[in-house]
Amino acid sequence: MSSSEQTTQEEIKVTGNQLVDKVKELVHEGNIRRITVKQGDRTLVELPLTLAAAGAIIAPVLTAVGAVAALATNCSILVERVIEPR
C-alpha cells in the first residue's frame, strides 16, 4: 500500500451478537485497511489489515472480536477503506 492511496472512513453500529459476523464480512471484502471496534469513546480492538495478510489473520482476528462481543452490548465498528482507482 502506498502513501498516495486515498482512504475513506465509515462507522457501523452493531450489537454484540452481530459484531463477529460483521467483522468477518468486512475482512472478506478485501479493501479494508483498518477496523476499530469501539464502545462509546473507548477503543476495544484495533485491527490493521492488509490485503496480503487478511487471509492469514482471520482466525485470531475473529477470536479477539468474539471475546469483545461477549463483553460488549452496543458497539461501533470504524472501517477505513482504500478507495480503488477507477
PDB file of N, CA, C and O in Angstrom:
ATOM      1  N   MET A   1       0.836  -1.175   0.000  1.00  0.00           N
ATOM      2  CA  MET A   1       0.000   0.000   0.000  1.00  0.00           C
ATOM      3  C   MET A   1       0.877   1.233   0.000  1.00  0.00           C
ATOM      4  O   MET A   1       1.756   1.387   0.848  1.00  0.00           O
ATOM      5  N   SER A   2       0.639   2.075  -0.921  1.00  0.00           N
ATOM      6  CA  SER A   2       1.456   3.273  -0.998  1.00  0.00           C
ATOM      7  C   SER A   2       0.811   4.404  -0.227  1.00  0.00           C
ATOM      8  O   SER A   2      -0.390   4.385   0.042  1.00  0.00           O
ATOM      9  N   SER A   3       1.624   5.393   0.128  1.00  0.00           N
ATOM     10  CA  SER A   3       1.118   6.524   0.893  1.00  0.00           C
ATOM     11  C   SER A   3       0.208   7.408   0.054  1.00  0.00           C
ATOM     12  O   SER A   3      -0.488   8.262   0.604  1.00  0.00           O
ATOM     13  N   SER A   4       0.193   7.225  -1.273  1.00  0.00           N
ATOM     14  CA  SER A   4      -0.660   8.030  -2.138  1.00  0.00           C
ATOM     15  C   SER A   4      -2.079   7.474  -2.239  1.00  0.00           C
ATOM     16  O   SER A   4      -2.945   8.112  -2.838  1.00  0.00           O
ATOM     17  N   GLU A   5      -2.331   6.304  -1.666  1.00  0.00           N
ATOM     18  CA  GLU A   5      -3.674   5.738  -1.695  1.00  0.00           C
ATOM     19  C   GLU A   5      -4.615   6.579  -0.860  1.00  0.00           C
ATOM     20  O   GLU A   5      -4.263   7.043   0.225  1.00  0.00           O
ATOM     21  N   GLN A   6      -5.813   6.770  -1.378  1.00  0.00           N
ATOM     22  CA  GLN A   6      -6.816   7.515  -0.637  1.00  0.00           C
ATOM     23  C   GLN A   6      -7.685   6.534   0.133  1.00  0.00           C
ATOM     24  O   GLN A   6      -7.938   5.414  -0.310  1.00  0.00           O
ATOM     25  N   THR A   7      -8.134   6.986   1.294  1.00  0.00           N
ATOM     26  CA  THR A   7      -8.994   6.142   2.113  1.00  0.00           C
ATOM     27  C   THR A   7     -10.255   6.907   2.486  1.00  0.00           C
ATOM     28  O   THR A   7     -10.314   8.133   2.395  1.00  0.00           O
ATOM     29  N   THR A   8     -11.240   6.164   2.900  1.00  0.00           N
ATOM     30  CA  THR A   8     -12.477   6.730   3.409  1.00  0.00           C
ATOM     31  C   THR A   8     -12.820   5.995   4.696  1.00  0.00           C
ATOM     32  O   THR A   8     -12.396   4.856   4.896  1.00  0.00           O
ATOM     33  N   GLN A   9     -13.587   6.644   5.573  1.00  0.00           N
ATOM     34  CA  GLN A   9     -13.968   6.004   6.833  1.00  0.00           C
ATOM     35  C   GLN A   9     -15.479   5.899   6.928  1.00  0.00           C
ATOM     36  O   GLN A   9     -16.216   6.755   6.438  1.00  0.00           O
ATOM     37  N   GLU A  10     -15.916   4.832   7.570  1.00  0.00           N
ATOM     38  CA  GLU A  10     -17.334   4.565   7.752  1.00  0.00           C
ATOM     39  C   GLU A  10     -17.526   4.061   9.176  1.00  0.00           C
ATOM     40  O   GLU A  10     -16.679   3.336   9.698  1.00  0.00           O
ATOM     41  N   GLU A  11     -18.625   4.438   9.802  1.00  0.00           N
ATOM     42  CA  GLU A  11     -18.947   3.943  11.140  1.00  0.00           C
ATOM     43  C   GLU A  11     -20.200   3.094  11.042  1.00  0.00           C
ATOM     44  O   GLU A  11     -21.211   3.524  10.487  1.00  0.00           O
ATOM     45  N   ILE A  12     -20.128   1.880  11.588  1.00  0.00           N
ATOM     46  CA  ILE A  12     -21.248   0.946  11.563  1.00  0.00           C
ATOM     47  C   ILE A  12     -21.615   0.620  13.005  1.00  0.00           C
ATOM     48  O   ILE A  12     -20.754   0.205  13.780  1.00  0.00           O
ATOM     49  N   LYS A  13     -22.873   0.801  13.373  1.00  0.00           N
ATOM     50  CA  LYS A  13     -23.351   0.469  14.717  1.00  0.00           C
ATOM     51  C   LYS A  13     -23.855  -0.970  14.723  1.00  0.00           C
ATOM     52  O   LYS A  13     -24.635  -1.364  13.855  1.00  0.00           O
ATOM     53  N   VAL A  14     -23.411  -1.748  15.697  1.00  0.00           N
ATOM     54  CA  VAL A  14     -23.835  -3.144  15.817  1.00  0.00           C
ATOM     55  C   VAL A  14     -24.042  -3.490  17.286  1.00  0.00           C
ATOM     56  O   VAL A  14     -23.558  -2.793  18.178  1.00  0.00           O
ATOM     57  N   THR A  15     -24.769  -4.576  17.518  1.00  0.00           N
ATOM     58  CA  THR A  15     -24.872  -5.121  18.866  1.00  0.00           C
ATOM     59  C   THR A  15     -23.807  -6.200  19.016  1.00  0.00           C
ATOM     60  O   THR A  15     -23.219  -6.638  18.027  1.00  0.00           O
ATOM     61  N   GLY A  16     -23.561  -6.623  20.234  1.00  0.00           N
ATOM     62  CA  GLY A  16     -22.517  -7.608  20.497  1.00  0.00           C
ATOM     63  C   GLY A  16     -22.668  -8.881  19.693  1.00  0.00           C
ATOM     64  O   GLY A  16     -21.677  -9.431  19.213  1.00  0.00           O
ATOM     65  N   ASN A  17     -23.917  -9.367  19.535  1.00  0.00           N
ATOM     66  CA  ASN A  17     -24.113 -10.623  18.807  1.00  0.00           C
ATOM     67  C   ASN A  17     -23.953 -10.469  17.297  1.00  0.00           C
ATOM     68  O   ASN A  17     -23.823 -11.478  16.603  1.00  0.00           O
ATOM     69  N   GLN A  18     -23.956  -9.258  16.766  1.00  0.00           N
ATOM     70  CA  GLN A  18     -23.741  -9.017  15.336  1.00  0.00           C
ATOM     71  C   GLN A  18     -22.269  -8.746  15.013  1.00  0.00           C
ATOM     72  O   GLN A  18     -21.871  -8.772  13.849  1.00  0.00           O
ATOM     73  N   LEU A  19     -21.478  -8.490  16.027  1.00  0.00           N
ATOM     74  CA  LEU A  19     -20.114  -7.996  15.848  1.00  0.00           C
ATOM     75  C   LEU A  19     -19.225  -8.948  15.045  1.00  0.00           C
ATOM     76  O   LEU A  19     -18.596  -8.527  14.074  1.00  0.00           O
ATOM     77  N   VAL A  20     -19.167 -10.204  15.431  1.00  0.00           N
ATOM     78  CA  VAL A  20     -18.274 -11.161  14.762  1.00  0.00           C
ATOM     79  C   VAL A  20     -18.667 -11.330  13.295  1.00  0.00           C
ATOM     80  O   VAL A  20     -17.804 -11.321  12.417  1.00  0.00           O
ATOM     81  N   ASP A  21     -19.964 -11.482  13.027  1.00  0.00           N
ATOM     82  CA  ASP A  21     -20.409 -11.664  11.643  1.00  0.00           C
ATOM     83  C   ASP A  21     -20.073 -10.455  10.782  1.00  0.00           C
ATOM     84  O   ASP A  21     -19.652 -10.611   9.636  1.00  0.00           O
ATOM     85  N   LYS A  22     -20.252  -9.256  11.316  1.00  0.00           N
ATOM     86  CA  LYS A  22     -19.978  -8.045  10.543  1.00  0.00           C
ATOM     87  C   LYS A  22     -18.481  -7.901  10.274  1.00  0.00           C
ATOM     88  O   LYS A  22     -18.089  -7.549   9.162  1.00  0.00           O
ATOM     89  N   VAL A  23     -17.639  -8.167  11.274  1.00  0.00           N
ATOM     90  CA  VAL A  23     -16.188  -8.082  11.074  1.00  0.00           C
ATOM     91  C   VAL A  23     -15.745  -9.125  10.051  1.00  0.00           C
ATOM     92  O   VAL A  23     -14.912  -8.831   9.194  1.00  0.00           O
ATOM     93  N   LYS A  24     -16.288 -10.334  10.131  1.00  0.00           N
ATOM     94  CA  LYS A  24     -15.954 -11.387   9.164  1.00  0.00           C
ATOM     95  C   LYS A  24     -16.314 -10.924   7.745  1.00  0.00           C
ATOM     96  O   LYS A  24     -15.534 -11.105   6.811  1.00  0.00           O
ATOM     97  N   GLU A  25     -17.485 -10.335   7.596  1.00  0.00           N
ATOM     98  CA  GLU A  25     -17.920  -9.821   6.292  1.00  0.00           C
ATOM     99  C   GLU A  25     -16.975  -8.725   5.781  1.00  0.00           C
ATOM    100  O   GLU A  25     -16.612  -8.713   4.605  1.00  0.00           O
ATOM    101  N   LEU A  26     -16.583  -7.817   6.662  1.00  0.00           N
ATOM    102  CA  LEU A  26     -15.692  -6.720   6.271  1.00  0.00           C
ATOM    103  C   LEU A  26     -14.311  -7.224   5.862  1.00  0.00           C
ATOM    104  O   LEU A  26     -13.749  -6.751   4.873  1.00  0.00           O
ATOM    105  N   VAL A  27     -13.764  -8.170   6.606  1.00  0.00           N
ATOM    106  CA  VAL A  27     -12.433  -8.707   6.294  1.00  0.00           C
ATOM    107  C   VAL A  27     -12.436  -9.357   4.912  1.00  0.00           C
ATOM    108  O   VAL A  27     -11.465  -9.236   4.164  1.00  0.00           O
ATOM    109  N   HIS A  28     -13.519 -10.041   4.577  1.00  0.00           N
ATOM    110  CA  HIS A  28     -13.590 -10.719   3.278  1.00  0.00           C
ATOM    111  C   HIS A  28     -13.782  -9.758   2.107  1.00  0.00           C
ATOM    112  O   HIS A  28     -13.589 -10.155   0.957  1.00  0.00           O
ATOM    113  N   GLU A  29     -14.156  -8.511   2.369  1.00  0.00           N
ATOM    114  CA  GLU A  29     -14.304  -7.533   1.287  1.00  0.00           C
ATOM    115  C   GLU A  29     -12.964  -7.238   0.616  1.00  0.00           C
ATOM    116  O   GLU A  29     -12.920  -7.001  -0.591  1.00  0.00           O
ATOM    117  N   GLY A  30     -11.876  -7.248   1.378  1.00  0.00           N
ATOM    118  CA  GLY A  30     -10.552  -7.120   0.796  1.00  0.00           C
ATOM    119  C   GLY A  30     -10.023  -5.712   0.625  1.00  0.00           C
ATOM    120  O   GLY A  30      -8.824  -5.550   0.395  1.00  0.00           O
ATOM    121  N   ASN A  31     -10.849  -4.686   0.724  1.00  0.00           N
ATOM    122  CA  ASN A  31     -10.356  -3.319   0.541  1.00  0.00           C
ATOM    123  C   ASN A  31     -10.302  -2.555   1.864  1.00  0.00           C
ATOM    124  O   ASN A  31     -10.320  -1.324   1.878  1.00  0.00           O
ATOM    125  N   ILE A  32     -10.237  -3.285   2.964  1.00  0.00           N
ATOM    126  CA  ILE A  32     -10.229  -2.686   4.296  1.00  0.00           C
ATOM    127  C   ILE A  32      -8.791  -2.524   4.761  1.00  0.00           C
ATOM    128  O   ILE A  32      -8.008  -3.472   4.705  1.00  0.00           O
ATOM    129  N   ARG A  33      -8.444  -1.343   5.213  1.00  0.00           N
ATOM    130  CA  ARG A  33      -7.102  -1.093   5.737  1.00  0.00           C
ATOM    131  C   ARG A  33      -7.076  -1.278   7.260  1.00  0.00           C
ATOM    132  O   ARG A  33      -6.104  -1.803   7.804  1.00  0.00           O
ATOM    133  N   ARG A  34      -8.134  -0.852   7.942  1.00  0.00           N
ATOM    134  CA  ARG A  34      -8.146  -0.912   9.403  1.00  0.00           C
ATOM    135  C   ARG A  34      -9.586  -1.053   9.887  1.00  0.00           C
ATOM    136  O   ARG A  34     -10.501  -0.440   9.337  1.00  0.00           O
ATOM    137  N   ILE A  35      -9.775  -1.871  10.926  1.00  0.00           N
ATOM    138  CA  ILE A  35     -11.059  -2.000  11.606  1.00  0.00           C
ATOM    139  C   ILE A  35     -10.816  -1.672  13.069  1.00  0.00           C
ATOM    140  O   ILE A  35      -9.920  -2.231  13.702  1.00  0.00           O
ATOM    141  N   THR A  36     -11.623  -0.758  13.603  1.00  0.00           N
ATOM    142  CA  THR A  36     -11.540  -0.392  15.011  1.00  0.00           C
ATOM    143  C   THR A  36     -12.902  -0.636  15.645  1.00  0.00           C
ATOM    144  O   THR A  36     -13.914  -0.143  15.149  1.00  0.00           O
ATOM    145  N   VAL A  37     -12.935  -1.395  16.738  1.00  0.00           N
ATOM    146  CA  VAL A  37     -14.180  -1.647  17.460  1.00  0.00           C
ATOM    147  C   VAL A  37     -14.177  -0.767  18.695  1.00  0.00           C
ATOM    148  O   VAL A  37     -13.250  -0.810  19.504  1.00  0.00           O
ATOM    149  N   LYS A  38     -15.230   0.035  18.833  1.00  0.00           N
ATOM    150  CA  LYS A  38     -15.324   0.967  19.955  1.00  0.00           C
ATOM    151  C   LYS A  38     -16.637   0.755  20.690  1.00  0.00           C
ATOM    152  O   LYS A  38     -17.636   0.326  20.112  1.00  0.00           O
ATOM    153  N   GLN A  39     -16.608   1.066  21.969  1.00  0.00           N
ATOM    154  CA  GLN A  39     -17.831   1.119  22.764  1.00  0.00           C
ATOM    155  C   GLN A  39     -17.829   2.499  23.393  1.00  0.00           C
ATOM    156  O   GLN A  39     -17.036   2.782  24.291  1.00  0.00           O
ATOM    157  N   GLY A  40     -18.720   3.354  22.919  1.00  0.00           N
ATOM    158  CA  GLY A  40     -18.686   4.750  23.331  1.00  0.00           C
ATOM    159  C   GLY A  40     -17.413   5.386  22.802  1.00  0.00           C
ATOM    160  O   GLY A  40     -17.110   5.281  21.614  1.00  0.00           O
ATOM    161  N   ASP A  41     -16.664   6.047  23.683  1.00  0.00           N
ATOM    162  CA  ASP A  41     -15.397   6.673  23.289  1.00  0.00           C
ATOM    163  C   ASP A  41     -14.203   5.743  23.475  1.00  0.00           C
ATOM    164  O   ASP A  41     -13.078   6.104  23.128  1.00  0.00           O
ATOM    165  N   ARG A  42     -14.435   4.563  24.013  1.00  0.00           N
ATOM    166  CA  ARG A  42     -13.350   3.636  24.347  1.00  0.00           C
ATOM    167  C   ARG A  42     -13.071   2.664  23.200  1.00  0.00           C
ATOM    168  O   ARG A  42     -13.980   1.990  22.715  1.00  0.00           O
ATOM    169  N   THR A  43     -11.815   2.596  22.772  1.00  0.00           N
ATOM    170  CA  THR A  43     -11.407   1.641  21.743  1.00  0.00           C
ATOM    171  C   THR A  43     -11.202   0.282  22.397  1.00  0.00           C
ATOM    172  O   THR A  43     -10.405   0.147  23.326  1.00  0.00           O
ATOM    173  N   LEU A  44     -11.929  -0.732  21.908  1.00  0.00           N
ATOM    174  CA  LEU A  44     -11.818  -2.080  22.449  1.00  0.00           C
ATOM    175  C   LEU A  44     -10.802  -2.918  21.673  1.00  0.00           C
ATOM    176  O   LEU A  44     -10.010  -3.648  22.269  1.00  0.00           O
ATOM    177  N   VAL A  45     -10.828  -2.813  20.346  1.00  0.00           N
ATOM    178  CA  VAL A  45      -9.916  -3.572  19.489  1.00  0.00           C
ATOM    179  C   VAL A  45      -9.599  -2.722  18.266  1.00  0.00           C
ATOM    180  O   VAL A  45     -10.490  -2.109  17.678  1.00  0.00           O
ATOM    181  N   GLU A  46      -8.326  -2.690  17.888  1.00  0.00           N
ATOM    182  CA  GLU A  46      -7.918  -2.022  16.654  1.00  0.00           C
ATOM    183  C   GLU A  46      -7.157  -3.036  15.812  1.00  0.00           C
ATOM    184  O   GLU A  46      -6.147  -3.586  16.250  1.00  0.00           O
ATOM    185  N   LEU A  47      -7.646  -3.278  14.603  1.00  0.00           N
ATOM    186  CA  LEU A  47      -7.103  -4.326  13.751  1.00  0.00           C
ATOM    187  C   LEU A  47      -6.610  -3.748  12.432  1.00  0.00           C
ATOM    188  O   LEU A  47      -7.417  -3.480  11.542  1.00  0.00           O
ATOM    189  N   PRO A  48      -5.302  -3.550  12.286  1.00  0.00           N
ATOM    190  CA  PRO A  48      -4.789  -3.128  10.983  1.00  0.00           C
ATOM    191  C   PRO A  48      -4.788  -4.333  10.039  1.00  0.00           C
ATOM    192  O   PRO A  48      -4.337  -5.416  10.412  1.00  0.00           O
ATOM    193  N   LEU A  49      -5.286  -4.147   8.840  1.00  0.00           N
ATOM    194  CA  LEU A  49      -5.363  -5.242   7.877  1.00  0.00           C
ATOM    195  C   LEU A  49      -4.677  -4.840   6.586  1.00  0.00           C
ATOM    196  O   LEU A  49      -4.668  -3.669   6.208  1.00  0.00           O
ATOM    197  N   THR A  50      -4.106  -5.824   5.916  1.00  0.00           N
ATOM    198  CA  THR A  50      -3.602  -5.615   4.563  1.00  0.00           C
ATOM    199  C   THR A  50      -4.171  -6.726   3.707  1.00  0.00           C
ATOM    200  O   THR A  50      -4.533  -7.788   4.212  1.00  0.00           O
ATOM    201  N   LEU A  51      -4.247  -6.486   2.437  1.00  0.00           N
ATOM    202  CA  LEU A  51      -4.797  -7.488   1.530  1.00  0.00           C
ATOM    203  C   LEU A  51      -4.025  -8.797   1.614  1.00  0.00           C
ATOM    204  O   LEU A  51      -4.626  -9.872   1.621  1.00  0.00           O
ATOM    205  N   ALA A  52      -2.718  -8.719   1.675  1.00  0.00           N
ATOM    206  CA  ALA A  52      -1.896  -9.929   1.712  1.00  0.00           C
ATOM    207  C   ALA A  52      -2.069 -10.709   3.008  1.00  0.00           C
ATOM    208  O   ALA A  52      -2.016 -11.939   3.007  1.00  0.00           O
ATOM    209  N   ALA A  53      -2.273 -10.004   4.102  1.00  0.00           N
ATOM    210  CA  ALA A  53      -2.349 -10.664   5.403  1.00  0.00           C
ATOM    211  C   ALA A  53      -3.763 -11.053   5.794  1.00  0.00           C
ATOM    212  O   ALA A  53      -3.939 -11.818   6.743  1.00  0.00           O
ATOM    213  N   ALA A  54      -4.764 -10.560   5.106  1.00  0.00           N
ATOM    214  CA  ALA A  54      -6.152 -10.770   5.528  1.00  0.00           C
ATOM    215  C   ALA A  54      -6.498 -12.246   5.679  1.00  0.00           C
ATOM    216  O   ALA A  54      -7.146 -12.623   6.655  1.00  0.00           O
ATOM    217  N   GLY A  55      -6.085 -13.081   4.748  1.00  0.00           N
ATOM    218  CA  GLY A  55      -6.395 -14.498   4.835  1.00  0.00           C
ATOM    219  C   GLY A  55      -5.694 -15.186   5.989  1.00  0.00           C
ATOM    220  O   GLY A  55      -6.267 -16.075   6.620  1.00  0.00           O
ATOM    221  N   ALA A  56      -4.477 -14.794   6.270  1.00  0.00           N
ATOM    222  CA  ALA A  56      -3.677 -15.448   7.305  1.00  0.00           C
ATOM    223  C   ALA A  56      -4.109 -15.075   8.714  1.00  0.00           C
ATOM    224  O   ALA A  56      -3.890 -15.845   9.649  1.00  0.00           O
ATOM    225  N   ILE A  57      -4.720 -13.905   8.882  1.00  0.00           N
ATOM    226  CA  ILE A  57      -5.024 -13.461  10.241  1.00  0.00           C
ATOM    227  C   ILE A  57      -6.493 -13.567  10.616  1.00  0.00           C
ATOM    228  O   ILE A  57      -6.873 -13.119  11.697  1.00  0.00           O
ATOM    229  N   ILE A  58      -7.319 -14.136   9.775  1.00  0.00           N
ATOM    230  CA  ILE A  58      -8.750 -14.150  10.046  1.00  0.00           C
ATOM    231  C   ILE A  58      -9.096 -14.890  11.341  1.00  0.00           C
ATOM    232  O   ILE A  58      -9.947 -14.412  12.091  1.00  0.00           O
ATOM    233  N   ALA A  59      -8.483 -16.016  11.631  1.00  0.00           N
ATOM    234  CA  ALA A  59      -8.823 -16.769  12.840  1.00  0.00           C
ATOM    235  C   ALA A  59      -8.499 -15.999  14.116  1.00  0.00           C
ATOM    236  O   ALA A  59      -9.374 -15.880  14.974  1.00  0.00           O
ATOM    237  N   PRO A  60      -7.281 -15.467  14.288  1.00  0.00           N
ATOM    238  CA  PRO A  60      -7.006 -14.694  15.503  1.00  0.00           C
ATOM    239  C   PRO A  60      -7.856 -13.425  15.611  1.00  0.00           C
ATOM    240  O   PRO A  60      -8.234 -13.016  16.708  1.00  0.00           O
ATOM    241  N   VAL A  61      -8.151 -12.810  14.470  1.00  0.00           N
ATOM    242  CA  VAL A  61      -8.993 -11.609  14.475  1.00  0.00           C
ATOM    243  C   VAL A  61     -10.372 -11.950  15.005  1.00  0.00           C
ATOM    244  O   VAL A  61     -10.899 -11.250  15.870  1.00  0.00           O
ATOM    245  N   LEU A  62     -10.953 -13.012  14.496  1.00  0.00           N
ATOM    246  CA  LEU A  62     -12.293 -13.389  14.933  1.00  0.00           C
ATOM    247  C   LEU A  62     -12.308 -13.845  16.384  1.00  0.00           C
ATOM    248  O   LEU A  62     -13.305 -13.648  17.078  1.00  0.00           O
ATOM    249  N   THR A  63     -11.233 -14.446  16.854  1.00  0.00           N
ATOM    250  CA  THR A  63     -11.138 -14.814  18.267  1.00  0.00           C
ATOM    251  C   THR A  63     -11.149 -13.570  19.144  1.00  0.00           C
ATOM    252  O   THR A  63     -11.862 -13.521  20.147  1.00  0.00           O
ATOM    253  N   ALA A  64     -10.363 -12.568  18.772  1.00  0.00           N
ATOM    254  CA  ALA A  64     -10.322 -11.312  19.536  1.00  0.00           C
ATOM    255  C   ALA A  64     -11.665 -10.605  19.495  1.00  0.00           C
ATOM    256  O   ALA A  64     -12.146 -10.119  20.519  1.00  0.00           O
ATOM    257  N   VAL A  65     -12.268 -10.545  18.326  1.00  0.00           N
ATOM    258  CA  VAL A  65     -13.562  -9.876  18.191  1.00  0.00           C
ATOM    259  C   VAL A  65     -14.635 -10.641  18.959  1.00  0.00           C
ATOM    260  O   VAL A  65     -15.519 -10.028  19.557  1.00  0.00           O
ATOM    261  N   GLY A  66     -14.569 -11.960  18.951  1.00  0.00           N
ATOM    262  CA  GLY A  66     -15.524 -12.768  19.711  1.00  0.00           C
ATOM    263  C   GLY A  66     -15.432 -12.513  21.204  1.00  0.00           C
ATOM    264  O   GLY A  66     -16.454 -12.470  21.889  1.00  0.00           O
ATOM    265  N   ALA A  67     -14.224 -12.344  21.713  1.00  0.00           N
ATOM    266  CA  ALA A  67     -14.040 -12.025  23.134  1.00  0.00           C
ATOM    267  C   ALA A  67     -14.644 -10.669  23.464  1.00  0.00           C
ATOM    268  O   ALA A  67     -15.266 -10.501  24.512  1.00  0.00           O
ATOM    269  N   VAL A  68     -14.463  -9.706  22.573  1.00  0.00           N
ATOM    270  CA  VAL A  68     -15.047  -8.375  22.771  1.00  0.00           C
ATOM    271  C   VAL A  68     -16.566  -8.467  22.715  1.00  0.00           C
ATOM    272  O   VAL A  68     -17.254  -7.855  23.532  1.00  0.00           O
ATOM    273  N   ALA A  69     -17.093  -9.222  21.762  1.00  0.00           N
ATOM    274  CA  ALA A  69     -18.541  -9.348  21.598  1.00  0.00           C
ATOM    275  C   ALA A  69     -19.192  -9.941  22.839  1.00  0.00           C
ATOM    276  O   ALA A  69     -20.319  -9.582  23.181  1.00  0.00           O
ATOM    277  N   ALA A  70     -18.491 -10.847  23.516  1.00  0.00           N
ATOM    278  CA  ALA A  70     -19.031 -11.454  24.726  1.00  0.00           C
ATOM    279  C   ALA A  70     -19.197 -10.438  25.846  1.00  0.00           C
ATOM    280  O   ALA A  70     -20.055 -10.605  26.713  1.00  0.00           O
ATOM    281  N   LEU A  71     -18.385  -9.391  25.835  1.00  0.00           N
ATOM    282  CA  LEU A  71     -18.413  -8.385  26.892  1.00  0.00           C
ATOM    283  C   LEU A  71     -19.194  -7.130  26.518  1.00  0.00           C
ATOM    284  O   LEU A  71     -19.624  -6.388  27.401  1.00  0.00           O
ATOM    285  N   ALA A  72     -19.380  -6.885  25.245  1.00  0.00           N
ATOM    286  CA  ALA A  72     -19.962  -5.624  24.787  1.00  0.00           C
ATOM    287  C   ALA A  72     -21.419  -5.816  24.392  1.00  0.00           C
ATOM    288  O   ALA A  72     -21.823  -6.890  23.946  1.00  0.00           O
ATOM    289  N   THR A  73     -22.195  -4.759  24.564  1.00  0.00           N
ATOM    290  CA  THR A  73     -23.579  -4.799  24.114  1.00  0.00           C
ATOM    291  C   THR A  73     -23.734  -4.012  22.823  1.00  0.00           C
ATOM    292  O   THR A  73     -24.037  -4.594  21.782  1.00  0.00           O
ATOM    293  N   ASN A  74     -23.534  -2.720  22.868  1.00  0.00           N
ATOM    294  CA  ASN A  74     -23.624  -1.886  21.668  1.00  0.00           C
ATOM    295  C   ASN A  74     -22.242  -1.372  21.321  1.00  0.00           C
ATOM    296  O   ASN A  74     -21.551  -0.805  22.168  1.00  0.00           O
ATOM    297  N   CYS A  75     -21.841  -1.569  20.078  1.00  0.00           N
ATOM    298  CA  CYS A  75     -20.507  -1.178  19.630  1.00  0.00           C
ATOM    299  C   CYS A  75     -20.600  -0.404  18.330  1.00  0.00           C
ATOM    300  O   CYS A  75     -21.619  -0.421  17.640  1.00  0.00           O
ATOM    301  N   SER A  76     -19.511   0.271  18.019  1.00  0.00           N
ATOM    302  CA  SER A  76     -19.335   0.898  16.713  1.00  0.00           C
ATOM    303  C   SER A  76     -18.126   0.253  16.065  1.00  0.00           C
ATOM    304  O   SER A  76     -17.112   0.012  16.721  1.00  0.00           O
ATOM    305  N   ILE A  77     -18.236  -0.022  14.786  1.00  0.00           N
ATOM    306  CA  ILE A  77     -17.100  -0.504  14.011  1.00  0.00           C
ATOM    307  C   ILE A  77     -16.691   0.639  13.098  1.00  0.00           C
ATOM    308  O   ILE A  77     -17.463   1.064  12.238  1.00  0.00           O
ATOM    309  N   LEU A  78     -15.476   1.135  13.288  1.00  0.00           N
ATOM    310  CA  LEU A  78     -14.945   2.167  12.403  1.00  0.00           C
ATOM    311  C   LEU A  78     -14.127   1.459  11.336  1.00  0.00           C
ATOM    312  O   LEU A  78     -13.177   0.740  11.647  1.00  0.00           O
ATOM    313  N   VAL A  79     -14.494   1.664  10.092  1.00  0.00           N
ATOM    314  CA  VAL A  79     -13.877   0.964   8.973  1.00  0.00           C
ATOM    315  C   VAL A  79     -13.133   1.969   8.111  1.00  0.00           C
ATOM    316  O   VAL A  79     -13.718   2.946   7.643  1.00  0.00           O
ATOM    317  N   GLU A  80     -11.841   1.733   7.901  1.00  0.00           N
ATOM    318  CA  GLU A  80     -11.052   2.550   6.983  1.00  0.00           C
ATOM    319  C   GLU A  80     -10.856   1.734   5.715  1.00  0.00           C
ATOM    320  O   GLU A  80     -10.221   0.680   5.733  1.00  0.00           O
ATOM    321  N   ARG A  81     -11.406   2.230   4.616  1.00  0.00           N
ATOM    322  CA  ARG A  81     -11.351   1.534   3.333  1.00  0.00           C
ATOM    323  C   ARG A  81     -10.405   2.244   2.375  1.00  0.00           C
ATOM    324  O   ARG A  81     -10.287   3.469   2.396  1.00  0.00           O
ATOM    325  N   VAL A  82      -9.741   1.471   1.546  1.00  0.00           N
ATOM    326  CA  VAL A  82      -8.919   2.019   0.472  1.00  0.00           C
ATOM    327  C   VAL A  82      -9.847   2.303  -0.703  1.00  0.00           C
ATOM    328  O   VAL A  82     -10.627   1.443  -1.112  1.00  0.00           O
ATOM    329  N   ILE A  83      -9.757   3.513  -1.239  1.00  0.00           N
ATOM    330  CA  ILE A  83     -10.548   3.874  -2.412  1.00  0.00           C
ATOM    331  C   ILE A  83      -9.822   3.346  -3.639  1.00  0.00           C
ATOM    332  O   ILE A  83      -8.687   3.732  -3.920  1.00  0.00           O
ATOM    333  N   GLU A  84     -10.486   2.465  -4.359  1.00  0.00           N
ATOM    334  CA  GLU A  84      -9.889   1.842  -5.540  1.00  0.00           C
ATOM    335  C   GLU A  84      -9.837   2.848  -6.681  1.00  0.00           C
ATOM    336  O   GLU A  84     -10.831   3.527  -6.942  1.00  0.00           O
ATOM    337  N   PRO A  85      -8.694   2.962  -7.373  1.00  0.00           N
ATOM    338  CA  PRO A  85      -8.628   3.860  -8.532  1.00  0.00           C
ATOM    339  C   PRO A  85      -9.520   3.338  -9.651  1.00  0.00           C
ATOM    340  O   PRO A  85      -9.660   2.130  -9.841  1.00  0.00           O
ATOM    341  N   ARG A  86     -10.109   4.252 -10.374  1.00  0.00           N
ATOM    342  CA  ARG A  86     -11.023   3.859 -11.467  1.00  0.00           C
ATOM    343  C   ARG A  86     -10.299   3.758 -12.770  1.00  0.00           C
ATOM    344  O   ARG A  86     -10.907   3.440 -13.792  1.00  0.00           O
TER     345      ARG A  86
END
